[in-house]
Amino acid sequence: MDYYRITSIEDENFPKLHRLLQDVFPPEEVLAYELWREPLQDPGIHVCVALHDGEAVGATEYRYYPQLRVAMTDFTIIGRPGLGVGRFLLRSREKELARLAAESGTEPIGMFAEIYDPYRTEHGFGGADPMNPIVRREVLSHIGYKRLELDYVHPSWDLQGGAVSGLDLGFLPKDEELDGISGALAAQFLETYYSAIEAKPAEWYDMVAGLKRQERVALLPL
């Protein structure tokens, strides 16, 4: 299996990635094909696919913010069971994030991820068993992810200004004993991460403002 980074929508593997995204995620979570052109050219955004016999069997997107000392996993897709795709993507991403942190001379605090609550979403996620939100949530819990004590919403990636719910904001702390992070850090991360979306819902602004007023946000079990 090859770990392959995509940096252009002209790459022959990009259509394979975009089909995976459309097959797995709800429409409001998928950026339109042409709108990927600019993000893929951003050196700070890493979009990688797992290639097996020329087929994209998985994918992940992530980034590292040295000024905040946190990473973000935008998504992870396991498109085919029985190949070890999940572990392959996890380990490949870990190596790259460690390299990025070392190059920036920073020590990471942890990594954010948006995690579906299986009891608040009815989406089928392409019918692939590894993408079942109950399975994914349990796997992420085993890895060490926790959830912020927060009623979480995010701006829709269809760029229409809607609020997307049904997810938790997760955090994988470097220190397993960490039981909270500063509200200011969470707010700054969200403002940075969603700066690419101009139309944001009022619920999102209210949530971020609330985080800024909190000295500490608890990290709870998934």
FENJO-V150753 format. One record per backbone hydrogen bond with DSSP energy under -0.5 kcal/mol. CO is the residue of the C=O (numbers start at 0). NH is the residue of the N-H. Records with the same first field share a line. If there is no record, write none. Layout:
CO=NH + NH
This chain:
1=3 + 50
3=48
7=10
10=13 + 14
12=16
13=17
14=18
15=19
16=20
17=21
18=22
19=23
20=24
25=28
26=29
27=156
28=30
31=34
32=35
33=36
34=38
35=39
36=40
37=40 + 41
38=41
40=42
41=44
43=45
44=46
45=47 + 61
46=5
47=59
48=3 + 50
49=56 + 57
50=1
51=54
54=51 + 56
56=78 + 79
57=49
58=76
59=47
60=73 + 74
61=45
62=71
63=65
64=67 + 68 + 69
68=108 + 109
69=64
70=111
71=62 + 73
72=113
74=60
76=58 + 78
79=82
83=87
84=88
85=89
86=90
87=91
88=92
89=93
90=94
91=95
92=96
93=97
94=98
95=99
96=100
97=101
98=102
99=103
100=104 + 105
101=104
105=107
108=173
109=70
110=171
111=72
112=114 + 169
114=167
115=117
116=119
123=126
124=127
127=130
128=131
131=135
132=136
133=137
134=138
135=139
136=140
137=141
138=142
139=143 + 144
144=221
145=170
146=219
147=149
149=151
153=163
155=158
161=155
162=164
163=153
165=116
167=114 + 169
168=147
169=112
170=145 + 172
171=110
173=175
174=177
178=218
180=216
181=185
182=186
183=187
184=188
185=189
186=190
187=191
188=192
189=193
191=194
192=195
193=196
195=197
197=199
200=203 + 204
201=205
202=206
203=207
204=208
205=209
206=210
207=211
208=212
209=212
210=213
212=214
213=182
215=217
216=180
217=148 + 219
219=146
